[in-house]
Amino acid sequence: MWLSRRRGSRANLLVRPDSVLLIEAPMRSGNTFAVASFWLGNGREGHVARHVHTPAHVLEAVRLRVPALVLVREPRAVAISHVLRRPALTVRDSLIDYVDFFTTIEKVRDQIVAIEFETLISDFPGVIATLNAKYGQTFASRVMDDEFEQDVTTLVEEMNRAESASDGKIDELRVARPSAARQTLRKGPEMELERPRAQAALAKATAVYERWK
């Protein structure tokens, strides 16, 4: 959290007392989809804390009594997608981060809403209903029809362009939506996952996932 506050580009992402919601998870867990979906139903006026990808961010939201939505995705998919976005990492690095994230916030599990990735992308109105019931909020959600899906994709691409170093063009290796460009590069991380040390890390991450899903 201290490092994030020191980095000006991330300061606006951090939770604060007036945040309406925190959305967090390990990277490549549906974070951007969740933020875009929330904005479509509720507008962008209220501050949504997001995209820091650290357990400390969740703990800070709980301390500030800000509603917190944590996304839970199967670790194998997270690790492969994470490495494609951050090639300097190994899949083992990603899996270790995954375990650290969820074990650190386990002590506040009863104070947050944890939602599986599959539920997030198939029933966002249900996610909103769960948040409202937990925190006594009146958040809204649009129906997940074809227009919703198109609008979410537009917002996701807008966020990608804003952070892109390539003159506002969509970075297909980093954009938070399905990409054919990434599909062709999956073989490397998938082979890396078969190594013994990566398999051991995957087993630990899968055990954590089973507790959270």
N, C-alpha and C positions, 0 to 999 in steps of 0.2 A: 504494500500500500504506500509506503514511504517513497519507494522508487517511482511508482506510478504518479504520485503527486508531483515529483520532481520533473517528470517528463510532460512538458506543456501540451503535447499532442494528445495525451491520454487523460488529462485532468478533467475534461468535460464528460468522461465516461464513468467517473467514480461516483459511488453512492454518496448522498448528502442528505441532511435532514428533510429537505423538501422533495426528495425523489418520490415519484408515485409508485415505482416498481424497480426491482432489480431482477435482471435475467442473466444467469450465469451457468457455466458448465466448462468442462475441458474444451479446448478448441476443436472445431468440426463436429459439434454435437447438435447443430440446429439453432445455434444462437442467433444468427442473422435472420433466419426465417421467423423465429419467434418475435424478434424486435419488429420486423416489418409487419407481421400479422397483427401485433398489438397496436402499432401506429395506425393501421388501416381502420381499426375499430374505434380508436380513442383519440386520434390526432397526435400531433407532435409537440403540443404545448407543454405538457407535463414532462418532467425529466425522468428518463428511463436509464438507470445505471446498467452498464453492460460491457461485454467484450474485454474484460480484464483477465479472465480465465485463471483466477487464483482463488483458493479457498478463503483467504483473508478477506476478500471482497464480500463473500457471503456472510462471514462472521460479523463484518462491519455493518451490513444491512440489518442483521438480527439485533445488534447492539442499538442501532438507531430506530428500530421498530419499523423498518421499511418492508413492505411485502416483498417476499423473495421467491422467485421461480427458478428452480434448478432443473436442468435437462439431463436425462440419463440415456446414453446411447451405448450400444454394445461395443466393447473396447476394441475388438479387432477392426471394425469399420472406422472407429475414431483414429486408431494408430495409422492405418494405411492412408487415410485422407490427410491426417496431420503431417505425415512425412512428405506427401506430395506438395503440400503448401510450404513446408519448411524443410527443404532438402538437407540442410545441415544436421538435422536430427536423425536419430535412428528410431526404429519402431520400439525398441526397448526403452529409450528415453521417454517416448510418448506414453507408454504403458506405466512406467514408474510415476510419471506426473498424474496419470489417471487415478492410480491407487492413492497417491498422496492427497489429491483433491477430495475424494469421497471419504477417506478415513478421517481427514481433518474436520470435515463438517458434520460427521456422524453425530457429534454431541448436540447439535442443534437441529437434528432432523425433524423433531416434532414442532419446530417453529418455522419451518419452510414448507413450500409445496414442491415436491419432486415428481416430475412427469417423464414418462418414457418417450423416446424419440418418435416411435411409431404412433403414439397417441397425439403428439404434437402436430405431426404432419397430416393426420387423418381427422382429428376432431378438435380443432382449436377452440370452437365455442365451448366444448366440454372443459378445456383447460381454463378458460376464463371463468366458467361457472365454479370450478374448484377453487380458484383464487378468491372469488367473491365470497364464497361460503367460509373460507378459512379466515379471511381478513375483514369481512364486513364491508367490502368495496362494491362499487357499481360499475366496474369495468364492462366494456361492450366488445362484441365480436361480430364481424360480418359472417354471413353464410359462406361456406367454403365451396362456391360454385366456380365455373370457368372464369368469370370476371375477377373473382377474388384471386385465383391462382395467377392470372396475368398481372394483376396489380402488385401482388407480392413479388413476382419475378422482376417487375420494373423497379421496385424499391430496392431489392437486393442488388440489382445491377447498378443502380444509382449509388449505393454505398460503396460498391467495388470501384466504380469510377473515381469517387471522391478520394479513395486511398491509393489509387493506382499511380505508379511512377511513370506510366507510359502515356502521358498527355491525355488523360481522361478516357483512354480506351479500356475495354473490359479485359481483365487479366484472367484468362480461362483456367490458369492453374490455381488461382486463389478465389475466384468468385464462388459465393456460397449457394450454388445451385448445381444440378447435374451438368457435367461437361464431358463431351466426347474426348477432348484433349487430355483430360486426366485418366480416362479409362485406358488409354493406350500405354500409360506409364505405371499401371498398378502392379505389373509383374515383378518389378524389383522389390518393392516393400513386401509383397506376398511371399517371395522367396526368402527374404530376410526373416520373416516371421517363423519360418521352419527351423531356424537355428536353435540349438538347445537353450541358450540364455534368453532368447526372445520368447521361446515356448514357456519357460519358467515364469517370466514376467507376465505373459498372457494368462497363465493359469491363475496367478494372484489377482490380476485385473478382472478376470471372469468371475472369480469368487466374490469380489466386491460388487460387481454388477448384479449378481444373483441376489445379493442382500438388498440392493436398492431398487430393483425393477418392480 
